[in-house]
Amino acid sequence: MIAVYRVFQMILGVVVSLSLLYFLLSYTGSYKLTQEELQKAEILSSFADEVRTVYLTEIPTNFTHFSRYDFSSCFVEESVKDIPQIRCEDSPATASIETPVLFYPGEFVFISRDVLDYGWWTFGYAEAMPETVFVFSPDGTGASWDVMTDMVRHLPDTYGEWSIVKVEFAFCDGDYLLYPCGGRACDRGDFLSMLGSGPSGSLLPCTAAVKNSTRLVTISNSCNPQRGVCIMPPNAKGVGNAFVAGTSGPYVYKDPLDLVALAIGGSGKDRMGKTWAEKLYVYKNTILAERLPMAAKIMARRFQLIADDVQEGPVCGNVYIELAQVLATIPDTVDYDDLGKMYDLNDKLNEAKAIYGSLLDMGCERSSEGYGM
């Protein structure tokens, strides 16, 4: 009987020990996972802080903390009701990020600031991207050169030893990648200087192999992209269509930032099958759709108040009233996928910018820097 009892004790001890070991292993694994997610959330929050600092100071920087974990599925989620969040498809870690930013993940990203200048108002935003080479395949027309120039002007300048992330530019001609700056890809300044001389001849459609860190941008009057992004030059109203490989419909664009968003994102897809180009395009236009009508209302009121009490004489007052009236016609909501509505919007924005320019020429406005928000 005693022997049986001792055997029972031994079996019970083994069962308890195994249960305790299982609990400890499970707890250790859960604790490790919790600590990792907490650290990832802290890194995302730190990134949001860095983006805000760059946005406010206009001083670019390198962000290196993404190298600690896998952030390749992270993106900024658009929202018209709540504060936008940066979140990851494979992690519960999130962080609020109010600063408008075109973000593409990487172990090291370069953060810089740029603006869309409407004359009477500027839309400020940040860009955060890893090392990238933008390879252009233009059709050789002056219009394609203009599109490239507008895009490159709104991409970051990473020239200098202090930047560990390089954003560079090259061409594609058939089976070959062309590195026109001494056999290497160009920095932004050199590439813009080269574009300033105008087209130097037609290039063949790009069939060369490109790396994952390369963004292929084709510019042509006929688009059916099998890779990358293809842009049709804009019409006289400054509006055009762009296409992304792997998607069905065109993306209506009306400013260079639309094209930059599509090019940064590229045709690579996330785990849900959505292209990064679409994600950045939708995010950018969600933010702009909220801020542009608000800015138009505020500035229309400002210009009307100035016109009521202008000190520069009735000529300036009349122009201020004209500008206020144009801005008052900008709708509260705009469908950025509707080509006709983009025609109307760009007409109003171009008219407002021209009127604001005349105020500067007459000396009614003292600064050429638009008001931002």
C-alpha positions in Angstrom: 0.0 0.0 0.0 2.8 2.4 0.9 4.6 1.6 -2.4 1.4 2.4 -4.4 1.1 5.7 -2.5 4.7 6.6 -3.3 4.2 5.9 -6.9 1.1 8.0 -6.9 3.1 10.8 -5.3 5.8 10.5 -7.9 3.2 10.6 -10.8 1.5 13.6 -9.2 4.8 15.4 -8.8 5.7 14.8 -12.4 2.3 16.1 -13.5 2.6 19.2 -11.3 6.1 19.9 -12.5 5.1 19.6 -16.2 2.1 21.9 -15.6 4.4 24.4 -13.9 6.9 24.2 -16.7 4.2 24.7 -19.3 2.9 27.7 -17.4 6.4 29.2 -17.1 7.2 28.7 -20.8 3.8 30.1 -21.9 4.2 33.1 -19.5 7.7 33.7 -20.7 6.6 33.6 -24.3 3.6 35.9 -23.7 5.8 38.3 -21.7 8.4 38.5 -24.4 5.7 39.1 -27.0 4.1 41.8 -24.8 7.5 43.5 -24.3 8.2 43.4 -28.1 4.8 44.9 -28.9 5.3 47.6 -26.3 8.7 48.5 -27.8 7.3 48.5 -31.3 4.5 50.9 -30.1 7.2 53.1 -28.6 9.2 53.1 -31.8 6.1 54.1 -33.8 5.4 56.9 -31.3 9.0 58.0 -31.6 8.6 58.1 -35.4 5.5 60.2 -35.1 7.4 62.6 -32.9 10.3 62.8 -35.4 7.9 63.5 -38.3 6.3 66.3 -36.3 9.7 67.8 -35.5 10.8 67.7 -39.1 7.4 69.2 -40.2 7.8 72.1 -37.7 11.5 72.8 -38.1 11.9 71.9 -41.8 15.2 70.1 -40.8 15.4 66.7 -42.3 16.7 63.6 -40.4 17.4 59.9 -40.6 15.2 57.6 -38.6 16.9 54.3 -37.8 14.8 52.6 -35.0 12.8 50.6 -37.5 15.8 48.3 -37.9 15.1 46.8 -34.5 12.0 44.9 -35.6 10.0 44.1 -38.7 7.9 47.2 -39.6 7.5 46.3 -43.3 3.7 46.0 -43.0 3.2 49.4 -41.3 1.4 52.3 -42.8 -0.5 55.5 -41.9 -4.3 54.8 -42.0 -6.4 57.7 -43.3 -9.3 59.0 -41.3 -11.7 61.9 -41.7 -13.3 61.5 -38.3 -10.5 60.4 -36.0 -6.8 61.1 -35.6 -4.8 59.1 -38.2 -3.0 56.1 -36.8 0.2 54.4 -37.9 -0.4 50.7 -37.6 1.0 47.4 -38.8 -0.9 44.5 -40.4 0.9 41.9 -38.3 1.0 43.7 -35.0 -1.4 45.4 -32.5 1.1 48.2 -32.0 -0.2 51.6 -33.1 0.5 55.3 -32.6 -1.3 58.5 -33.4 0.3 60.6 -36.1 -1.5 63.9 -36.9 1.3 65.3 -39.1 0.5 64.6 -42.8 3.2 62.2 -44.0 3.8 60.1 -47.1 5.3 57.0 -45.4 6.8 53.9 -46.9 8.5 51.5 -44.4 12.1 50.5 -44.3 14.8 49.7 -41.8 16.2 53.3 -42.2 14.0 56.1 -43.5 14.7 59.7 -44.5 12.2 62.2 -43.2 11.9 65.6 -44.9 9.3 68.3 -45.4 7.7 69.8 -48.5 4.7 71.9 -49.4 2.1 72.3 -52.2 2.0 76.0 -52.9 -1.5 77.3 -53.8 -0.3 80.9 -53.5 -2.9 82.0 -51.0 -2.3 78.9 -48.9 0.3 76.2 -48.6 -0.3 72.5 -47.7 2.6 71.3 -45.7 3.5 67.6 -45.4 6.4 65.3 -44.6 7.9 62.5 -46.6 9.4 59.4 -45.0 10.9 56.7 -47.2 13.8 54.2 -47.3 16.7 54.2 -49.8 15.0 54.4 -53.2 16.0 54.9 -56.8 13.3 56.4 -59.0 13.9 55.1 -62.5 12.1 57.2 -65.2 11.0 55.9 -68.6 9.7 59.0 -70.5 8.5 59.1 -74.0 10.9 61.9 -74.9 8.3 64.7 -75.2 8.5 68.1 -73.5 5.4 67.2 -71.6 7.0 64.1 -70.1 10.0 66.2 -69.0 7.7 68.6 -67.3 6.0 65.8 -65.4 9.4 64.4 -64.3 10.5 67.9 -63.2 7.4 68.5 -61.1 7.7 65.1 -59.4 11.4 65.4 -58.6 11.0 68.8 -57.1 8.7 67.3 -54.6 10.9 64.4 -53.7 13.6 64.7 -51.0 17.1 66.0 -51.4 19.4 63.5 -49.6 22.7 64.9 -50.9 25.3 65.2 -48.2 27.4 63.0 -45.9 24.9 63.4 -43.0 22.2 61.4 -44.8 22.6 57.7 -44.5 19.5 57.1 -46.7 19.8 58.0 -50.4 17.0 58.9 -52.7 18.3 59.0 -56.2 17.2 59.2 -59.9 18.0 57.4 -63.1 16.6 56.6 -66.6 15.6 53.4 -68.3 16.1 52.8 -72.0 14.9 49.4 -73.1 17.0 46.7 -71.5 19.3 49.2 -69.8 19.3 51.3 -66.8 21.0 54.6 -67.4 23.0 56.2 -64.6 23.7 59.7 -66.1 25.8 61.1 -63.3 29.2 59.6 -63.9 27.9 56.1 -64.1 25.8 56.4 -60.9 22.3 57.4 -60.0 21.9 61.2 -59.6 21.0 63.1 -56.5 18.0 65.5 -56.8 20.0 68.6 -57.6 22.0 67.1 -60.5 18.9 65.4 -61.9 16.9 68.6 -61.9 19.8 70.4 -63.7 19.8 67.7 -66.3 16.0 67.9 -66.8 16.4 71.6 -67.2 18.1 71.2 -70.5 15.0 69.5 -72.0 14.6 66.2 -73.8 17.7 64.7 -75.4 15.9 62.1 -77.5 13.4 59.3 -77.2 13.9 56.3 -74.9 12.6 52.8 -75.5 10.0 51.3 -73.2 11.6 49.9 -70.1 12.2 46.2 -70.1 15.2 46.2 -67.7 15.2 44.3 -64.5 14.7 46.5 -61.4 15.3 45.9 -57.7 12.7 46.1 -55.0 14.2 49.4 -53.8 13.6 50.8 -57.3 10.5 52.6 -58.4 9.8 52.5 -62.1 7.9 55.5 -63.4 6.8 55.4 -67.1 5.5 58.7 -68.7 3.6 58.2 -71.9 0.4 59.2 -73.7 -0.5 55.5 -73.8 -0.5 53.5 -70.5 -0.9 49.8 -69.8 1.7 49.2 -67.2 3.0 45.7 -66.4 5.3 47.1 -63.8 5.4 50.2 -61.7 3.5 53.4 -62.3 2.5 54.9 -65.7 1.6 58.6 -66.0 -0.2 60.2 -68.9 0.8 63.9 -69.2 -1.9 66.3 -67.9 -4.3 68.2 -70.2 -4.5 72.0 -70.4 -6.4 72.1 -67.1 -3.5 70.4 -65.3 -5.4 67.2 -64.7 -4.5 63.7 -65.9 -4.7 60.0 -65.3 -2.1 57.7 -63.8 -2.1 53.9 -63.8 -0.6 51.3 -61.4 0.4 47.8 -62.4 -2.0 45.3 -60.8 -4.9 47.6 -60.5 -7.9 48.1 -62.9 -8.8 51.8 -62.9 -6.9 55.1 -63.4 -6.0 57.4 -60.6 -7.0 61.0 -61.4 -4.2 63.4 -60.5 -4.3 67.2 -60.2 -1.1 68.1 -58.4 2.5 66.7 -58.3 1.9 65.2 -54.8 -0.6 62.7 -56.3 2.1 61.5 -58.6 4.7 61.4 -55.8 2.4 59.4 -53.6 1.8 56.8 -56.4 5.5 56.7 -57.3 6.7 56.2 -53.6 4.1 53.5 -53.1 4.8 51.7 -56.4 3.0 48.6 -57.6 4.0 46.3 -54.7 1.0 44.9 -52.7 0.4 44.5 -49.0 -0.9 41.3 -47.5 -4.5 42.2 -48.3 -3.7 42.6 -52.0 -3.8 46.4 -52.1 -1.0 48.3 -53.8 1.1 50.7 -51.6 0.5 53.3 -54.4 -3.3 53.2 -53.8 -2.8 53.4 -50.0 -0.6 56.5 -50.2 -2.8 58.1 -52.8 -6.0 57.6 -50.8 -4.3 58.8 -47.6 -3.0 62.0 -49.2 -6.3 62.9 -50.7 -8.2 62.1 -47.5 -6.0 64.6 -45.7 -6.2 67.2 -48.4 -10.0 66.8 -48.8 -10.3 67.8 -45.2 -7.9 70.7 -45.1 -8.3 72.4 -48.4 -12.0 73.4 -48.0 -11.3 74.5 -44.4 -8.4 76.6 -45.6 -10.5 78.1 -48.4 -13.2 79.2 -45.9 -10.8 80.7 -43.4 -8.8 82.6 -46.1 -12.0 83.8 -47.8 -13.1 85.3 -44.5 -9.6 86.8 -44.0 -9.6 88.4 -47.5 -13.1 89.8 -47.0 -12.1 91.4 -43.7 -9.1 92.9 -45.3 -11.2 94.3 -48.2 -13.6 95.9 -45.6 -10.7 97.8 -44.0 -8.0 97.9 -46.6 -5.5 100.8 -46.3 -4.0 100.4 -49.8 -7.0 101.9 -51.6 -10.0 100.6 -53.4 -8.0 98.7 -56.1 -6.6 96.3 -53.6 -9.9 96.0 -51.8 -11.7 95.0 -55.0 -9.1 92.3 -55.7 -9.3 91.0 -52.2 -13.1 90.7 -52.7 -12.6 88.9 -56.0 -10.3 86.4 -54.3 -12.6 85.8 -51.4 -15.5 85.1 -53.8 -13.5 82.6 -55.8 -12.4 80.8 -52.6 -16.0 80.7 -51.4 -16.9 78.5 -54.4 -14.6 75.7 -53.4 -16.9 72.9 -52.3 -16.8 71.3 -48.8 -16.5 67.8 -50.3 -14.7 66.8 -53.4 -14.6 63.5 -55.2 -11.0 63.2 -56.1 -11.7 60.2 -58.4 -14.1 62.3 -60.6 -12.2 63.8 -63.6 -14.9 66.5 -64.2 -14.9 67.6 -60.6 -11.1 67.8 -60.7 -11.4 70.1 -63.8 -13.6 72.4 -61.8 -11.5 72.3 -58.7 -8.2 73.0 -60.6 -9.9 75.9 -62.5 -10.8 77.5 -59.1 -7.4 76.9 -57.6 -5.6 78.3 -60.6 -7.8 81.3 -60.7 -7.3 82.0 -56.9 -3.5 81.6 -57.3 -3.5 84.1 -60.2 -5.5 86.6 -58.2 -3.2 86.2 -55.2 -0.3 86.8 -57.5 -1.8 90.1 -58.7 -2.1 91.1 -55.1 1.6 90.5 -54.6 2.4 92.4 -57.8 0.4 95.4 -56.7 2.0 95.4 -53.3 -1.3 94.6 -51.5 0.2 91.5 -49.9 3.6 91.8 -48.3 4.8 88.2 -48.6 4.9 85.6 -51.3 4.7 82.8 -48.8 1.2 81.5 -48.5 -0.5 80.8 -45.2 -0.2 77.1 -44.2 -2.1 74.8 -41.9 
